[in-house]
Amino acid sequence: MKSCFIAADTGKDTHDEDADINSSENDKQPLAKIIEKLHKENEHLKQTSKDLYDSIKKTRIQEKVFANVAVLKHGIKKLKGL
């Protein structure tokens, strides 16, 4: 990040080059940490999404099984009533 200002007496732009170099080095480390944190969060969200999808899939299968069992029980009751 450059420190840039206009000198009041000359009206020219001046740059603090040392601040620019030090700032760039300091910005890289927190940026790397932010990227690493976001990557970990992304992996966690992917795993959470996968777990939820798998859970929903299992629930749908269970619902189909329960529905089939209910149909079979109803069919058996009908046959017993004949």
N, C-alpha and C positions, 0 to 999 in steps of 0.2 A: 504494500500500500504506500503510495507516494505521499510525502508531505509536501504540498504545493501551496504557495502563497504569493501574492504580489507585494513586492517591497514598496512601502509607502512613499519613500523618497525618490525611487527610480522609475517606478511604474513597470518594471520588468518582472517576469516570472522567475522564481528561484525554486529549486528542488533540493530537498534534503536527501541526497543519494544514500547516505549511510542508513537513514531510517528505512529507505526502500529496500535495501539488501537485508537488513535485520528483520524487517517485517515479513518479507517473503519466506525466510527460513522459519520464522515463528509460525506463520500461517500454515505451512505445510504439515507440521506435526499435528495441530488440532484437526486439520482437514482430513488427515489420514485416520485419526481416531474416529471422526464423524463417519467416514466411509466404512470403516470396520464395524462400527456400531450399527449402521444402516444395513450392512450385509448380514450381520447376525440376526437383526430383526426380520429381515426378508426371509432368511432360512427358517426362522421360527414361525412366521406367518404361513410359509409354504407347508410346513409340517402340520400346523394347526388346520389348514384348509384340507389337507389330505386326510387327517384324522376325522374331520367332520364329514367329509364325503363318504369315507368308509363306514362311519356310523350310520349315516342316512341310508346307505346301500343295505347294510345289515337289517336296519329297521324295516325297509321295504320288503325284504325277503321274508322277515318274520311275519309281517302283515299278510303277505300272500299265503304263507303256511297256515296261519290262524284262519284265514278266510277259507282255505281248502278244507281244513279240519271241520269248520262250522258247516260247510256244505255237505261233507261226508256224514257228520252226525245227523244233520237234518234228513239226509237220504236214508240212513239206517233207521231212524224213527218212522219214516214213511213206510219202509219195507216191513217193519215190525207191526205196523198198524193194519197191514193188509190181511 
